[in-house]
Amino acid sequence: VGKGGELTHDEATIISGALDSTEK
């Protein structure tokens, strides 16, 4: 994770995907 808790594009994609699958 970058400074200030910024997400890289890849991290954001992985996190979104993970959240997506838990919500279903």
mmCIF entry with sequence, helices, sheets and N, C-alpha, C, O atoms, coordinates in Angstrom:
data_MODEL
# 
_entry.id   MODEL 
# 
_entity.id                         1 
_entity.type                       polymer 
_entity.pdbx_number_of_molecules   1 
# 
_entity_poly.entity_id                      1 
_entity_poly.type                           'polypeptide(L)' 
_entity_poly.nstd_linkage                   no 
_entity_poly.nstd_monomer                   no 
_entity_poly.pdbx_seq_one_letter_code       VGKGGELTHDEATIISGALDSTEK 
_entity_poly.pdbx_seq_one_letter_code_can   VGKGGELTHDEATIISGALDSTEK 
_entity_poly.pdbx_strand_id                 A 
# 
loop_
_entity_poly_seq.entity_id 
_entity_poly_seq.num 
_entity_poly_seq.mon_id 
_entity_poly_seq.hetero 
1 1  VAL n 
1 2  GLY n 
1 3  LYS n 
1 4  GLY n 
1 5  GLY n 
1 6  GLU n 
1 7  LEU n 
1 8  THR n 
1 9  HIS n 
1 10 ASP n 
1 11 GLU n 
1 12 ALA n 
1 13 THR n 
1 14 ILE n 
1 15 ILE n 
1 16 SER n 
1 17 GLY n 
1 18 ALA n 
1 19 LEU n 
1 20 ASP n 
1 21 SER n 
1 22 THR n 
1 23 GLU n 
1 24 LYS n 
# 
_struct_asym.id          A 
_struct_asym.entity_id   1 
# 
loop_
_struct_conf.conf_type_id 
_struct_conf.id 
_struct_conf.pdbx_PDB_helix_id 
_struct_conf.beg_label_comp_id 
_struct_conf.beg_label_asym_id 
_struct_conf.beg_label_seq_id 
_struct_conf.pdbx_beg_PDB_ins_code 
_struct_conf.end_label_comp_id 
_struct_conf.end_label_asym_id 
_struct_conf.end_label_seq_id 
_struct_conf.pdbx_end_PDB_ins_code 
_struct_conf.beg_auth_comp_id 
_struct_conf.beg_auth_asym_id 
_struct_conf.beg_auth_seq_id 
_struct_conf.end_auth_comp_id 
_struct_conf.end_auth_asym_id 
_struct_conf.end_auth_seq_id 
_struct_conf.pdbx_PDB_helix_class 
_struct_conf.details 
_struct_conf.pdbx_PDB_helix_length 
HELX_P HELX_P1 AA1 LYS A 3 ? GLY A 5  ? LYS A 3 GLY A 5  5 ? 3  
HELX_P HELX_P2 AA2 HIS A 9 ? GLU A 23 ? HIS A 9 GLU A 23 1 ? 15 
# 
_struct_conf_type.id          HELX_P 
_struct_conf_type.criteria    ? 
_struct_conf_type.reference   ? 
# 
loop_
_atom_site.group_PDB 
_atom_site.id 
_atom_site.type_symbol 
_atom_site.label_atom_id 
_atom_site.label_alt_id 
_atom_site.label_comp_id 
_atom_site.label_asym_id 
_atom_site.label_entity_id 
_atom_site.label_seq_id 
_atom_site.pdbx_PDB_ins_code 
_atom_site.Cartn_x 
_atom_site.Cartn_y 
_atom_site.Cartn_z 
_atom_site.occupancy 
_atom_site.B_iso_or_equiv 
_atom_site.pdbx_formal_charge 
_atom_site.auth_seq_id 
_atom_site.auth_comp_id 
_atom_site.auth_asym_id 
_atom_site.auth_atom_id 
_atom_site.pdbx_PDB_model_num 
ATOM 1  N N  . VAL A 1 1  ? 0.857   -1.196  0.000  1.00 0.00 ? 1  VAL A N  1 
ATOM 2  C CA . VAL A 1 1  ? 0.000   0.000   0.000  1.00 0.00 ? 1  VAL A CA 1 
ATOM 3  C C  . VAL A 1 1  ? 0.881   1.230   0.000  1.00 0.00 ? 1  VAL A C  1 
ATOM 4  O O  . VAL A 1 1  ? 1.888   1.273   0.706  1.00 0.00 ? 1  VAL A O  1 
ATOM 5  N N  . GLY A 1 2  ? 0.517   2.227   -0.779 1.00 0.00 ? 2  GLY A N  1 
ATOM 6  C CA . GLY A 1 2  ? 1.315   3.451   -0.872 1.00 0.00 ? 2  GLY A CA 1 
ATOM 7  C C  . GLY A 1 2  ? 1.138   4.329   0.349  1.00 0.00 ? 2  GLY A C  1 
ATOM 8  O O  . GLY A 1 2  ? 0.408   3.987   1.280  1.00 0.00 ? 2  GLY A O  1 
ATOM 9  N N  . LYS A 1 3  ? 1.802   5.444   0.332  1.00 0.00 ? 3  LYS A N  1 
ATOM 10 C CA . LYS A 1 3  ? 1.727   6.379   1.461  1.00 0.00 ? 3  LYS A CA 1 
ATOM 11 C C  . LYS A 1 3  ? 0.309   6.908   1.632  1.00 0.00 ? 3  LYS A C  1 
ATOM 12 O O  . LYS A 1 3  ? -0.404  7.119   0.651  1.00 0.00 ? 3  LYS A O  1 
ATOM 13 N N  . GLY A 1 4  ? -0.090  7.116   2.854  1.00 0.00 ? 4  GLY A N  1 
ATOM 14 C CA . GLY A 1 4  ? -1.417  7.647   3.121  1.00 0.00 ? 4  GLY A CA 1 
ATOM 15 C C  . GLY A 1 4  ? -2.517  6.631   2.889  1.00 0.00 ? 4  GLY A C  1 
ATOM 16 O O  . GLY A 1 4  ? -3.692  6.996   2.841  1.00 0.00 ? 4  GLY A O  1 
ATOM 17 N N  . GLY A 1 5  ? -2.163  5.368   2.744  1.00 0.00 ? 5  GLY A N  1 
ATOM 18 C CA . GLY A 1 5  ? -3.162  4.331   2.560  1.00 0.00 ? 5  GLY A CA 1 
ATOM 19 C C  . GLY A 1 5  ? -3.755  4.331   1.164  1.00 0.00 ? 5  GLY A C  1 
ATOM 20 O O  . GLY A 1 5  ? -4.836  3.781   0.953  1.00 0.00 ? 5  GLY A O  1 
ATOM 21 N N  . GLU A 1 6  ? -3.064  4.942   0.202  1.00 0.00 ? 6  GLU A N  1 
ATOM 22 C CA . GLU A 1 6  ? -3.564  4.927   -1.173 1.00 0.00 ? 6  GLU A CA 1 
ATOM 23 C C  . GLU A 1 6  ? -3.441  3.515   -1.733 1.00 0.00 ? 6  GLU A C  1 
ATOM 24 O O  . GLU A 1 6  ? -2.514  2.779   -1.396 1.00 0.00 ? 6  GLU A O  1 
ATOM 25 N N  . LEU A 1 7  ? -4.383  3.152   -2.586 1.00 0.00 ? 7  LEU A N  1 
ATOM 26 C CA . LEU A 1 7  ? -4.319  1.834   -3.201 1.00 0.00 ? 7  LEU A CA 1 
ATOM 27 C C  . LEU A 1 7  ? -3.792  1.944   -4.612 1.00 0.00 ? 7  LEU A C  1 
ATOM 28 O O  . LEU A 1 7  ? -4.097  2.896   -5.330 1.00 0.00 ? 7  LEU A O  1 
ATOM 29 N N  . THR A 1 8  ? -3.001  0.966   -5.004 1.00 0.00 ? 8  THR A N  1 
ATOM 30 C CA . THR A 1 8  ? -2.613  0.899   -6.407 1.00 0.00 ? 8  THR A CA 1 
ATOM 31 C C  . THR A 1 8  ? -3.815  0.379   -7.181 1.00 0.00 ? 8  THR A C  1 
ATOM 32 O O  . THR A 1 8  ? -4.773  -0.112  -6.583 1.00 0.00 ? 8  THR A O  1 
ATOM 33 N N  . HIS A 1 9  ? -3.775  0.482   -8.494 1.00 0.00 ? 9  HIS A N  1 
ATOM 34 C CA . HIS A 1 9  ? -4.895  0.002   -9.310 1.00 0.00 ? 9  HIS A CA 1 
ATOM 35 C C  . HIS A 1 9  ? -5.113  -1.488  -9.066 1.00 0.00 ? 9  HIS A C  1 
ATOM 36 O O  . HIS A 1 9  ? -6.250  -1.944  -8.946 1.00 0.00 ? 9  HIS A O  1 
ATOM 37 N N  . ASP A 1 10 ? -4.019  -2.242  -8.995 1.00 0.00 ? 10 ASP A N  1 
ATOM 38 C CA . ASP A 1 10 ? -4.134  -3.690  -8.789 1.00 0.00 ? 10 ASP A CA 1 
ATOM 39 C C  . ASP A 1 10 ? -4.742  -3.996  -7.433 1.00 0.00 ? 10 ASP A C  1 
ATOM 40 O O  . ASP A 1 10 ? -5.609  -4.863  -7.321 1.00 0.00 ? 10 ASP A O  1 
ATOM 41 N N  . GLU A 1 11 ? -4.293  -3.289  -6.396 1.00 0.00 ? 11 GLU A N  1 
ATOM 42 C CA . GLU A 1 11 ? -4.846  -3.533  -5.067 1.00 0.00 ? 11 GLU A CA 1 
ATOM 43 C C  . GLU A 1 11 ? -6.328  -3.220  -5.039 1.00 0.00 ? 11 GLU A C  1 
ATOM 44 O O  . GLU A 1 11 ? -7.119  -3.971  -4.467 1.00 0.00 ? 11 GLU A O  1 
ATOM 45 N N  . ALA A 1 12 ? -6.705  -2.111  -5.656 1.00 0.00 ? 12 ALA A N  1 
ATOM 46 C CA . ALA A 1 12 ? -8.113  -1.727  -5.684 1.00 0.00 ? 12 ALA A CA 1 
ATOM 47 C C  . ALA A 1 12 ? -8.947  -2.783  -6.398 1.00 0.00 ? 12 ALA A C  1 
ATOM 48 O O  . ALA A 1 12 ? -10.051 -3.116  -5.967 1.00 0.00 ? 12 ALA A O  1 
ATOM 49 N N  . THR A 1 13 ? -8.405  -3.307  -7.497 1.00 0.00 ? 13 THR A N  1 
ATOM 50 C CA . THR A 1 13 ? -9.123  -4.327  -8.261 1.00 0.00 ? 13 THR A CA 1 
ATOM 51 C C  . THR A 1 13 ? -9.320  -5.584  -7.428 1.00 0.00 ? 13 THR A C  1 
ATOM 52 O O  . THR A 1 13 ? -10.408 -6.159  -7.402 1.00 0.00 ? 13 THR A O  1 
ATOM 53 N N  . ILE A 1 14 ? -8.256  -6.005  -6.746 1.00 0.00 ? 14 ILE A N  1 
ATOM 54 C CA . ILE A 1 14 ? -8.333  -7.213  -5.923 1.00 0.00 ? 14 ILE A CA 1 
ATOM 55 C C  . ILE A 1 14 ? -9.326  -7.017  -4.786 1.00 0.00 ? 14 ILE A C  1 
ATOM 56 O O  . ILE A 1 14 ? -10.136 -7.901  -4.508 1.00 0.00 ? 14 ILE A O  1 
ATOM 57 N N  . ILE A 1 15 ? -9.270  -5.875  -4.137 1.00 0.00 ? 15 ILE A N  1 
ATOM 58 C CA . ILE A 1 15 ? -10.166 -5.603  -3.016 1.00 0.00 ? 15 ILE A CA 1 
ATOM 59 C C  . ILE A 1 15 ? -11.615 -5.540  -3.496 1.00 0.00 ? 15 ILE A C  1 
ATOM 60 O O  . ILE A 1 15 ? -12.507 -6.095  -2.854 1.00 0.00 ? 15 ILE A O  1 
ATOM 61 N N  . SER A 1 16 ? -11.848 -4.872  -4.613 1.00 0.00 ? 16 SER A N  1 
ATOM 62 C CA . SER A 1 16 ? -13.215 -4.803  -5.146 1.00 0.00 ? 16 SER A CA 1 
ATOM 63 C C  . SER A 1 16 ? -13.726 -6.191  -5.458 1.00 0.00 ? 16 SER A C  1 
ATOM 64 O O  . SER A 1 16 ? -14.872 -6.520  -5.152 1.00 0.00 ? 16 SER A O  1 
ATOM 65 N N  . GLY A 1 17 ? -12.886 -7.005  -6.064 1.00 0.00 ? 17 GLY A N  1 
ATOM 66 C CA . GLY A 1 17 ? -13.278 -8.365  -6.408 1.00 0.00 ? 17 GLY A CA 1 
ATOM 67 C C  . GLY A 1 17 ? -13.595 -9.176  -5.167 1.00 0.00 ? 17 GLY A C  1 
ATOM 68 O O  . GLY A 1 17 ? -14.549 -9.954  -5.155 1.00 0.00 ? 17 GLY A O  1 
ATOM 69 N N  . ALA A 1 18 ? -12.806 -9.000  -4.134 1.00 0.00 ? 18 ALA A N  1 
ATOM 70 C CA . ALA A 1 18 ? -13.019 -9.726  -2.886 1.00 0.00 ? 18 ALA A CA 1 
ATOM 71 C C  . ALA A 1 18 ? -14.329 -9.289  -2.242 1.00 0.00 ? 18 ALA A C  1 
ATOM 72 O O  . ALA A 1 18 ? -15.105 -10.126 -1.782 1.00 0.00 ? 18 ALA A O  1 
ATOM 73 N N  . LEU A 1 19 ? -14.578 -7.989  -2.209 1.00 0.00 ? 19 LEU A N  1 
ATOM 74 C CA . LEU A 1 19 ? -15.822 -7.484  -1.639 1.00 0.00 ? 19 LEU A CA 1 
ATOM 75 C C  . LEU A 1 19 ? -17.001 -7.965  -2.462 1.00 0.00 ? 19 LEU A C  1 
ATOM 76 O O  . LEU A 1 19 ? -18.047 -8.321  -1.919 1.00 0.00 ? 19 LEU A O  1 
ATOM 77 N N  . ASP A 1 20 ? -16.828 -7.975  -3.767 1.00 0.00 ? 20 ASP A N  1 
ATOM 78 C CA . ASP A 1 20 ? -17.875 -8.412  -4.671 1.00 0.00 ? 20 ASP A CA 1 
ATOM 79 C C  . ASP A 1 20 ? -18.286 -9.847  -4.371 1.00 0.00 ? 20 ASP A C  1 
ATOM 80 O O  . ASP A 1 20 ? -19.477 -10.154 -4.317 1.00 0.00 ? 20 ASP A O  1 
ATOM 81 N N  . SER A 1 21 ? -17.309 -10.726 -4.176 1.00 0.00 ? 21 SER A N  1 
ATOM 82 C CA . SER A 1 21 ? -17.660 -12.121 -3.959 1.00 0.00 ? 21 SER A CA 1 
ATOM 83 C C  . SER A 1 21 ? -18.224 -12.365 -2.571 1.00 0.00 ? 21 SER A C  1 
ATOM 84 O O  . SER A 1 21 ? -19.005 -13.298 -2.389 1.00 0.00 ? 21 SER A O  1 
ATOM 85 N N  . THR A 1 22 ? -17.849 -11.549 -1.579 1.00 0.00 ? 22 THR A N  1 
ATOM 86 C CA . THR A 1 22 ? -18.418 -11.774 -0.249 1.00 0.00 ? 22 THR A CA 1 
ATOM 87 C C  . THR A 1 22 ? -19.857 -11.300 -0.188 1.00 0.00 ? 22 THR A C  1 
ATOM 88 O O  . THR A 1 22 ? -20.654 -11.848 0.574  1.00 0.00 ? 22 THR A O  1 
ATOM 89 N N  . GLU A 1 23 ? -20.207 -10.292 -0.974 1.00 0.00 ? 23 GLU A N  1 
ATOM 90 C CA . GLU A 1 23 ? -21.569 -9.771  -0.948 1.00 0.00 ? 23 GLU A CA 1 
ATOM 91 C C  . GLU A 1 23 ? -22.557 -10.705 -1.624 1.00 0.00 ? 23 GLU A C  1 
ATOM 92 O O  . GLU A 1 23 ? -23.762 -10.606 -1.395 1.00 0.00 ? 23 GLU A O  1 
ATOM 93 N N  . LYS A 1 24 ? -22.054 -11.620 -2.464 1.00 0.00 ? 24 LYS A N  1 
ATOM 94 C CA . LYS A 1 24 ? -22.971 -12.492 -3.194 1.00 0.00 ? 24 LYS A CA 1 
ATOM 95 C C  . LYS A 1 24 ? -23.288 -13.759 -2.410 1.00 0.00 ? 24 LYS A C  1 
ATOM 96 O O  . LYS A 1 24 ? -24.047 -14.604 -2.883 1.00 0.00 ? 24 LYS A O  1 
# 
